[in-house]
Amino acid sequence: MQTVCRRGSNNGGTVHYVESTVSLIAYYLGFMIAGDFAAYFLGLLVEYQWGSHASLIVFLVLYFLFLWVSWVLAVWATKPKEAAPTAA
């Protein structure tokens, strides 16, 4: 889902890639769903070992950590690519 906008002349004009907001949200949701499953199963594992209090703490810490990590990964995945310099 990329839109290519050309500025300048056809010889050596700068090409700007404008990423769609929808693709950023889709990547974020995908990373968040994966992170939620990871937080849930790790919390479940902790609950079997150390009880529900420790499990709640681990789940909440991982949940909010994955909110941030998912955003960073989504921005990184949808970052526009730099145009390669052309030989003059």
Order of alpha helices (4+ residues) and beta strands (2+ residues): beta-beta-alpha-alpha
